[in-house]
Every structure is written in C-alpha cells, then in structure tokens.
Amino acid sequence: MILRELRLHAFRAHAETRLTFAPKVNLLVGPNGAGKTNVLEAIHYLCLTKSFIASNDGYVLRQGAPFFEVEGLFEGEQRSHLRVRLVYMPEEGKRMFVNGAPLERLAQVVGMLPVVVFSPLDQAITAGGPEERRRFLDNILSQARPVYLDHLLKYRRALRQRNVLLAEGRRRGVAPAPALLASWDAELVTLGSRVIASRLRFMRAFAGFLEEAYARIESVAERPTITYVTLDGLDPEADEEEVAEVFRARLARLARREQQRGRTLIGPHLDELIFSLNGLEVRRYASQGQHRTFGMALKLAQFFYLKDRLGETPLLLLDDIFDNLDPARTEGFLHLLQSEAIGQSLITAARSGPFDAVVPFEAAGHQMVRVAAGAVCDVVA
C-alpha cells in the first residue's frame, strides 16, 4: 500500500496543506509544534477513522474552523486506486467517502488501508495497564479480519446493556428480571466467544512473527513470548463452541457476585496479555531498553502479520521514535526500512542528521520534507 497524495484542511496546525509522497522512505523534518505529527495523525484517520493521539475528534479541529477534512490517494496490491476522504463536523460527527461513494459505516474502511504506527506512546503497551495491551490486540485483529471488529463492537454494546441492567438491579436492591438477564447472557456468550476464539487463533499464529521481529532488531539472544490470559480453565486450542461452554459456566458461577457488584466480571473486556523475555515478565522485570525493544518488535511483528494475512503491505508511520535509539540501532532500522521487505514509511523527526548518512534522499524512492508552522517549506527528493 502506497499513499501518493494527502490533503489536510483545518486539521490542527494545518489550514490547508497538500503533500505528495515517495514510495519508500519519507522524512518529515521540523521543530516541535511544526505540524509533522499532524500529518501522520491525518493518515491514521483515513486508515482507521480516528487519531492515535487524541481521544476526541474536536481536539483535532483547527480553532475557529467549522469542520476539518482529510483526503488521500492510495495505491495498493489489491486495489489500484483508492481516493479516501474523511470529513468531521462537530454537530454531525465523521463521514467517510471512498472513490466518491459514502460509507454506511466508518468501520467499513478498517483493514482496507492497513497501517502500523510506531510512537513514543507505545511504551504503554508493555508498561501500562491491561487495556493498553487489549487495544494493541484489537488493532491488529480488526485490520486483519473485519468480521472481528464487527463482533467486538457488538460485544461491547451487549456488555453495556448488561451492565446497565446489573447496575440498576444493585441500585434498587433487587435481582434483574431473569428473562431479560438471560437474553443478555446469551448475547454476551455468543459474541464474547467469537472474540476470544479469534484471539486464541491469533496468538497461535503471532508467536512466530514476534520471535522473528525481535531477532531483526536485537542481537542479544532473548526469547520473547506472549501469554494470553482469558477464561479460567480454557484450553488454548479451544474452538468457538468450547469457549462458549466455558464462558457460559463461568458466567453462571459468578451470577450472584455480579449482581452484588452491579457489573459484568468475566469476558474478553477483561483479558490480559503477558509479555515475557526468557520467561521473565517484561512489565515487572525489563529494563527501559528492553521495554523499548519489545515494543518495537511488537509493532514490526504486527507489520509482517498484516502483510501476510492481507496480501497488502501496510503503511508504516514512525512518529519521533529515533531520538530514543542509539546510533547503531537507528542505522540498522533505517536500512530495514529501505529493504524490499518493507513498503512505504513516513517518519517525523526534529532534525535530519541521523538520517542523512543512511538514507539517500536524492535517490529515487525517498524524500525529505521540511515542515514549519503547519506548512511545507521544502522538499528534497
């Protein structure tokens, strides 16, 4: 997948910006606050309908503007020409268009334009709470299998409704209506089992990608592993029916406790991923450098997993990650980005120094763009 053109209107620092990109390494250089990361954020909107930084679309809207708009022209192995446009208005929300046709649901675009983001925020995946690791897991699976995202969204809706029922019963001091609770139990088990079964299949496939990715960026012989923690007593090889059986039984055993607490106490919304190096949990025992390496390996593994599953090379967005890498690792990673294994990458940095000796920006396939105050100042290609 290659992004050929990008247009931003009233998007953060950018009043109106147009860019064209080279098919391999694209470096966006400029001081802090220049609007470099905004470009990556806009691309992320087109690929996944949302920001990888802001939780509220309103924060992205340029001050005083009635709406923001992002438009990109993509070329891929599976689809030769895709013009994707996203418009956000505070009163109406977001709308998306592909080759001029409106999408009925925003989620339809997820997986169409695969993307992987490397960011300083990635440290939360290895060092933060379980929700950060679930978000990472859901990001991969939603792009790899659109039906997974459909199941996940429906599960979350069922979970909200069931929690409302339990909370209301707790507030009133009475048990929820048995028939109504049973209907939400059935919905929760059906959808939750699909989510868990998909995660189990993913974990079995992803392990090899992670080991290979870790070996690409770390010369020390360390073995990375992931343990998926879900329903107690569940066989890691379980299929959807077996998951449903265990889920149903656990839900029945927890019924009284859930009514006392007024919320659902079991399900994929509480799953955990445990990352380990040589058998030691990363979150508890890893050094800062090991956290950084493991996080980069996770994202690189995500890239190769999506490439394998989709038959489409994901875009790589690398937001200001090289300042925290030593020169040798920076050089090695930049050589990897220029290899045939990787497609197009877009990188932000405050200065070009670490890249000048490694990436031939005057050569075909690469370019450097200087950005200042939400505008393109110079292009070297």
C-alpha positions in Angstrom: 0.0 0.0 0.0 1.4 3.4 -1.0 0.0 6.8 -0.2 0.6 9.1 -3.2 -1.2 12.3 -2.2 -2.5 13.8 1.0 -4.6 16.9 1.7 -5.4 18.4 5.1 -7.9 21.2 5.7 -8.4 22.9 9.1 -6.6 19.9 10.7 -4.7 21.1 13.9 -1.8 23.3 12.7 -2.7 22.9 9.0 -5.0 25.4 7.5 -4.6 23.9 4.0 -1.7 21.6 3.2 -1.1 19.3 0.2 1.7 16.7 0.1 2.9 14.1 -2.3 5.0 11.1 -1.1 7.7 8.9 -2.4 7.2 5.1 -2.4 9.8 4.2 0.2 11.2 6.4 3.0 9.6 9.8 3.6 11.1 12.0 6.3 9.1 15.0 7.7 11.6 17.3 9.5 10.8 20.4 11.6 10.8 21.8 15.1 8.3 20.8 17.8 4.8 22.2 17.1 5.5 22.5 13.3 2.7 20.1 12.4 4.8 17.0 11.5 2.9 14.6 13.7 -0.4 16.1 12.4 0.4 14.6 9.0 0.7 11.1 10.4 -2.4 11.6 12.5 -4.3 12.6 9.4 -3.2 9.4 7.6 -4.3 7.4 10.6 -7.7 8.9 10.4 -8.0 7.8 6.8 -6.9 4.2 7.6 -8.6 3.6 11.0 -11.1 6.5 11.2 -9.5 8.0 14.3 -6.4 9.6 15.8 -3.7 7.7 17.5 -3.2 10.6 19.9 -6.5 12.4 20.6 -9.5 10.7 22.2 -11.8 13.4 21.0 -12.2 14.5 17.3 -13.0 18.0 18.4 -9.4 18.4 19.7 -8.1 18.0 16.2 -10.3 20.7 14.6 -8.4 23.9 13.9 -9.5 26.7 16.2 -12.3 28.7 14.7 -12.9 26.3 11.7 -16.4 24.8 11.2 -15.1 21.4 10.0 -11.9 19.5 9.2 -11.2 17.4 6.1 -8.6 14.9 5.2 -8.2 13.3 1.8 -5.7 10.8 0.5 -4.9 8.9 -2.8 -3.7 5.4 -2.2 -2.4 2.6 -4.5 -2.2 -1.0 -3.3 -1.5 -4.5 -4.4 -5.2 -5.4 -4.1 -6.8 -2.1 -5.1 -5.1 0.0 -7.7 -6.7 3.3 -6.9 -8.5 4.5 -3.8 -9.3 8.1 -3.0 -10.4 8.2 0.6 -11.9 11.3 2.2 -12.9 12.0 5.8 -15.0 15.0 6.9 -15.7 15.9 10.6 -18.2 18.5 11.7 -18.9 18.9 15.5 -22.7 18.7 15.1 -22.7 15.8 12.6 -19.6 13.7 13.5 -17.5 12.0 10.9 -18.3 10.9 7.4 -16.1 8.9 5.0 -16.1 8.5 1.3 -14.2 6.0 -0.9 -13.8 7.0 -4.6 -16.6 9.5 -4.0 -19.1 7.0 -2.5 -20.2 7.5 1.1 -19.6 4.6 3.5 -22.6 3.5 5.5 -20.4 2.7 8.5 -17.0 4.1 9.3 -15.8 0.6 10.3 -16.0 -0.4 6.6 -12.7 1.2 5.9 -10.8 -0.7 8.6 -8.5 -3.2 7.0 -8.8 -1.6 3.6 -5.7 0.6 4.2 -3.5 -1.4 6.6 -1.3 0.8 8.8 1.1 0.3 11.7 2.2 3.2 14.0 5.5 3.4 15.9 5.2 6.1 18.6 6.7 7.1 22.0 3.2 6.3 23.3 3.9 2.6 22.5 5.6 2.2 25.9 2.2 2.0 27.5 1.7 -1.4 25.6 4.5 -3.0 27.6 4.4 -0.9 30.8 0.8 0.2 31.1 -2.4 -1.5 32.2 -4.2 -4.4 30.5 -6.4 -2.2 28.5 -3.4 -0.9 26.5 -2.5 -4.5 25.5 -6.1 -5.3 24.6 -6.1 -2.2 22.4 -3.0 -3.4 20.6 -4.5 -6.8 20.1 -7.8 -5.4 18.8 -6.0 -3.0 16.5 -4.3 -5.9 14.7 -7.3 -8.2 14.6 -9.6 -5.5 13.4 -7.4 -4.8 10.4 -6.7 -8.5 9.7 -10.3 -9.7 9.9 -13.1 -7.0 9.6 -15.6 -9.5 11.0 -13.6 -9.4 14.2 -14.3 -5.7 14.6 -18.0 -6.3 14.0 -18.1 -9.0 16.7 -16.1 -6.8 19.1 -18.4 -3.7 18.6 -21.5 -5.8 19.1 -20.0 -7.4 22.2 -19.3 -4.0 23.7 -22.9 -2.9 23.1 -24.2 -6.1 24.7 -21.8 -5.6 27.6 -23.0 -2.0 28.2 -26.7 -3.1 28.2 -26.0 -6.0 30.6 -24.0 -3.7 32.9 -26.9 -1.2 32.9 -29.3 -4.0 33.9 -26.9 -5.2 36.7 -26.2 -1.7 38.0 -29.9 -0.8 38.1 -30.7 -4.0 40.0 -27.9 -3.2 42.5 -29.2 0.3 42.9 -32.7 -0.9 43.6 -31.6 -3.8 45.7 -33.5 -6.4 43.6 -32.3 -9.0 41.2 -32.6 -8.2 37.5 -35.6 -9.7 35.6 -34.5 -13.4 34.9 -35.7 -13.5 31.4 -34.1 -10.2 30.4 -30.8 -11.1 32.1 -30.8 -14.5 30.4 -31.2 -12.8 27.0 -28.2 -10.6 27.6 -26.3 -13.5 28.9 -26.9 -15.4 25.7 -25.8 -12.4 23.6 -22.7 -11.9 25.7 -21.6 -15.5 25.5 -22.2 -15.8 21.7 -20.3 -12.6 20.8 -17.7 -12.9 23.5 -16.9 -16.4 22.5 -16.3 -15.3 18.9 -13.9 -12.6 20.1 -12.0 -14.9 22.4 -11.8 -17.7 19.8 -10.4 -15.2 17.3 -7.8 -14.0 19.8 -6.8 -17.6 20.6 -6.2 -18.3 16.9 -4.3 -15.1 16.5 -2.0 -15.9 19.5 -1.0 -19.2 17.9 -0.1 -17.5 14.7 1.6 -14.4 16.0 4.2 -16.0 18.2 6.5 -16.8 15.2 6.1 -13.3 13.8 7.2 -11.8 17.2 10.2 -14.0 17.5 11.4 -13.1 14.0 10.8 -9.4 14.5 12.7 -9.4 17.8 15.6 -11.1 16.2 15.7 -8.4 13.5 16.3 -5.6 15.9 18.1 -7.2 18.8 21.4 -9.1 18.6 21.2 -10.4 22.1 19.7 -13.9 22.2 16.5 -13.3 24.1 13.2 -15.2 23.5 10.1 -13.1 23.5 6.8 -14.8 24.4 3.1 -13.7 24.9 0.7 -15.4 27.2 -3.0 -14.8 26.6 -5.0 -14.8 29.9 -8.7 -15.2 29.5 -11.4 -17.5 30.9 -10.1 -19.8 33.7 -9.8 -23.4 32.6 -9.9 -22.7 28.9 -7.7 -24.8 26.6 -5.5 -22.6 24.4 -6.5 -24.8 21.5 -10.3 -24.3 22.2 -12.6 -23.6 19.3 -15.6 -21.2 19.5 -18.0 -23.8 20.8 -15.7 -24.9 23.6 -15.1 -21.2 24.5 -18.8 -20.7 24.7 -19.3 -23.7 27.0 -16.6 -22.4 29.4 -17.9 -18.8 29.2 -21.4 -19.9 30.0 -20.4 -22.0 33.0 -18.2 -19.2 34.4 -21.0 -16.7 34.0 -23.4 -18.9 35.9 -20.9 -19.3 38.8 -20.4 -15.5 39.0 -24.1 -14.6 38.8 -24.6 -13.7 42.5 -21.3 -11.8 42.7 -22.1 -9.8 39.6 -25.5 -8.8 41.0 -23.8 -7.7 44.2 -21.3 -5.6 42.3 -23.6 -4.4 39.6 -21.3 -5.2 36.7 -20.0 -8.0 34.4 -17.0 -9.7 36.0 -16.0 -12.1 33.2 -15.4 -11.8 29.4 -12.9 -10.6 26.8 -13.1 -7.0 28.0 -11.0 -8.2 31.0 -8.5 -10.3 29.1 -4.8 -9.7 29.6 -1.6 -10.3 27.6 1.6 -11.1 29.5 4.8 -10.2 27.6 7.9 -12.1 28.7 11.6 -12.2 27.8 13.3 -15.5 28.6 10.4 -16.3 31.0 10.5 -13.1 32.9 7.5 -10.7 32.7 8.5 -7.5 30.8 6.2 -5.2 32.7 7.9 -6.2 36.1 11.5 -7.0 35.3 12.5 -5.5 31.9 14.9 -2.5 31.7 13.9 0.6 29.9 15.8 -0.5 26.8 14.2 -3.9 26.8 10.7 -2.3 27.1 11.6 -0.2 24.0 13.0 -3.2 22.1 10.0 -5.3 22.9 7.6 -2.6 21.9 9.3 -2.1 18.5 9.3 -5.8 18.0 5.6 -6.0 18.6 4.9 -3.3 16.0 7.3 -4.9 13.5 5.6 -8.2 14.1 2.2 -6.5 13.5 3.5 -5.2 10.2 4.6 -8.6 8.9 1.5 -10.4 10.3 -0.8 -8.0 8.5 1.2 -8.2 5.3 1.0 -12.0 5.4 -2.7 -12.1 6.2 -4.0 -9.3 3.9 -1.6 -9.7 0.9 -1.1 -6.0 1.2 1.9 -4.2 2.6 0.9 -1.9 5.4 1.9 1.8 5.7 4.5 2.4 8.4 4.1 5.6 10.4 7.0 6.4 12.7 6.5 9.3 15.0 9.6 10.8 16.6 11.0 7.4 17.7 14.6 7.7 16.7 15.7 10.2 19.4 15.5 7.3 22.0 17.5 4.9 19.9 21.3 4.6 19.9 23.1 5.3 16.6 23.7 1.7 15.7 20.1 0.7 16.2 18.9 3.8 14.3 21.1 2.9 11.4 20.0 -0.8 11.4 16.3 0.2 11.5 16.7 2.7 8.6 18.4 0.0 6.5 15.5 -2.2 7.2 13.0 0.5 6.1 14.9 0.7 2.8 14.7 -3.1 2.2 12.3 -4.9 -0.1 10.6 -6.4 3.0 9.2 -3.0 3.9 7.0 -0.8 1.8 6.3 2.9 2.3 7.3 4.6 5.6 6.6 8.1 6.8 8.9 9.4 9.6 8.8 12.5 11.8 12.0 14.0 13.4 13.2 17.3 14.7 16.4 17.1 12.7 17.7 15.2 9.6 21.2 14.5 11.0 20.7 10.8 12.0 19.2 10.1 8.6 21.4 12.0 6.1 24.2 9.4 6.0 21.9 6.4 5.8 19.0 7.3 3.5 19.9 8.7 0.0 17.1 11.3 -0.2 18.2 12.5 -3.6 17.8 8.9 -4.9 14.5 7.6 -6.4 12.1 6.3 -3.9 12.9 8.5 -0.9 12.2 12.1 0.0 12.7 14.6 2.9 10.0 17.3 3.6 10.7 20.3 5.8 7.6 21.4 7.8 7.1 24.6 9.7 4.0 26.3 11.2 1.6 23.8 9.5 3.1 24.3 6.0 5.6 22.5 3.7 8.7 24.6 3.3 11.0 22.5 1.2 11.1 19.0 -0.4 14.3 17.0 -1.1 13.6 14.1 -3.5 
